[in-house]
Amino acid sequence: MSSPSSSAAPEVSGKAEALHPRRWTVLGVLMLSLLVVVLDNSILNVAMKTLARPAPVGLGATQSELEWAINAYTLVFAGLLFTAGLLGDRLGRKKVLMAGLLVFGLGSVLAAFSTGPGELIVYRALMGFGAAFVLPATLAILMNVFPREEQPKAIGIWAGAVGLGVAIGPITGGLLLEHFWWGSVFFVNAPVVLVALVANLALVPDSRDPAPGRLDPLGVLLSVAGLVLLVYGIIEGGQLADFTDPKVLATTGGGVLVLALFLLHERRSSHPALDVRYFRNPAFSAAVAAIALVFFALMGVMFFGVFYIQSVRGFSPLEAGLLMLPLAVAQMIFSPRAAKAVTRFGAKAVCTVGMVLVAVSMFAFTTLDETTPLWQLEVIYFVLGGAMAYIMPPATVSIMQSMPREKAGSGSAVNNTFRQVGGALGVAVLGSLLSTRYRDSVDGTLAAVPHLPGDAQHSAGESIEATLALADRLGPAGRALVDPAKSAFVDAMHTTVLVSGAVALLGALVVAGWLPGKPVAEAAGEDETGGEEEKQPVGTER
């Protein structure tokens, strides 16, 4: 592996490689491949309530089974991301991308025809296996078909595909659930995967590391084991709402220990799977930390946002999807424009402002209650989406341009692994905080219900959905539970977003402290020539 330095990797020479004739068409195909993975998760968010209903409308899934339908995907996906990136560099990124799409499509079809929650969880894990090979390959291929000066713009458009998936997913899921059976939210992936496979086969060039060196099987095994243990411990802690539980401590601690052994092994290895010296580069490390922290904050909001819109405000899955549209639209509008802002102000300034706006958006959720005008929610989502658009592309460019082009798969894997682990930690920690705060608020109301057994009271206090389900079963007697449940959820949401906003502010401090600013030479050139001098890529210095 090439030795890292404090600046970005040098431009790869070769005009034919730098100017691929169909690079913008290739980007469209990569966006389609990325879209199907993002689409699936956002669709599932609006389908959770349906899956909880008894067959044949749903699968009769319990709260724990619903969580594992999401977490099985996350666990496998996060655990294999790094390995998938390495295999792409070694075997060919196009081959790995197409294999991942095939597995993801197969898992989607099997999930659509699951006969019970257990089967659905298994097939969701299979989908996570396939997705782990798709996501890093798309970014690695992008880095190899675009010249360095076009990469920031291309990455901004690539990031906009995530916003598109966030927008289309809930709306598509809502439409499907209104007209078809629950399995349609998974089966819809099949035609998209088929189109993506044909387009990749016909248009996308293959690339790989020309000198991958010796294999590092021990490093690969340690990375997989460490990530799986860490993410499993995080998920388990979130489900138990107790991160001090011995099982959680053992699993999470084991994951941290194995990952520490992985880093120690990589430092001493003559052929490391990941050259840990890249973390000495401020552009690399600060960008990685920013991505992890912003997804920690964001995923918690996405988690409780669905329940606020559907359970507290009473909107349908389709309406919930439409109400979350500003978040995605803002990302689609501003992500491709982030490169220009970075050119003018520098990555440090742009990402810091973006992080502060994320925090402001989180704190703004404390103004919402059961009767808040919807336009206020829409403004918050739009600002949040715009803030994300000015963080993710510059941070991703900083990571990817800090590594040689031939290691693009590894760079992409690091980028997406930290994003996934940060998101999983956000859902688990913030979800646990939300659950604990909700139970504290609603326990007194549930205790006042006549003749309610202790185990039923405990189950009804797990979530607002569980409380409202009990209210439905009790009939007229349960109406007294509805308003207190909604009030308790809003109160718990307010507590959660305060923590989420504080994490975003921490991210702003990290970015402001360590992400490189606007290069001095570039700023001087702009002063003398009015901005016509050649501009340096995002997050690098001359």
Sequence and secondary structure as in RCSB ss.txt:
>XXXX:A:sequence
MSSPSSSAAPEVSGKAEALHPRRWTVLGVLMLSLLVVVLDNSILNVAMKTLARPAPVGLGATQSELEWAINAYTL
VFAGLLFTAGLLGDRLGRKKVLMAGLLVFGLGSVLAAFSTGPGELIVYRALMGFGAAFVLPATLAILMNVFPREE
QPKAIGIWAGAVGLGVAIGPITGGLLLEHFWWGSVFFVNAPVVLVALVANLALVPDSRDPAPGRLDPLGVLLSVA
GLVLLVYGIIEGGQLADFTDPKVLATTGGGVLVLALFLLHERRSSHPALDVRYFRNPAFSAAVAAIALVFFALMG
VMFFGVFYIQSVRGFSPLEAGLLMLPLAVAQMIFSPRAAKAVTRFGAKAVCTVGMVLVAVSMFAFTTLDETTPLW
QLEVIYFVLGGAMAYIMPPATVSIMQSMPREKAGSGSAVNNTFRQVGGALGVAVLGSLLSTRYRDSVDGTLAAVP
HLPGDAQHSAGESIEATLALADRLGPAGRALVDPAKSAFVDAMHTTVLVSGAVALLGALVVAGWLPGKPVAEAAG
EDETGGEEEKQPVGTER
>XXXX:A:secstr
     SS       HHHHS TTHHHHHHHHHHHHHHHHHHHHHHHHHHHHHTS TTTS    HHHHHHHHHHHHH
HHHHHHHHHHHHHHHH HHHHHHHHHHHHHHHHHHHHT SSHHHHHHHHHHHHHHHHHHHHHHHHHHHHHS GGG
HHHHHHHHHHHHHHHHHHHHHHHHHHHHHS TTHHHHTHHHHHHHHHHHHHHH      S   S  HHHHHHHHH
HHHHHHHHHHHHHHHT TTSHHHHHHHHHHHHHHHHHHHHHHH SS SS GGGGGSHHHHHHHHHHHHHHHHHHH
HHHHHHHIIIIIS   HHHHHHHTHHHHHHHHHHGGGHHHHHHHH HHHHHHHHHHHHHHHHHHGGG  TT  HH
HHHHHHHHHHHHHHTTHHHHHHHHHTTS GGGHHHHHHHHHHHHHHHHHHHHHHHHHHHHHHHHHHHHHHHHTST
T  HHHHHHHTS HHHHHHHHHHHGGGGHHHHHHHHHHHHHHHHHHHHHHHHHHHHHHHHHHHHS  S HHHHHH
HHHHSS S    TT   
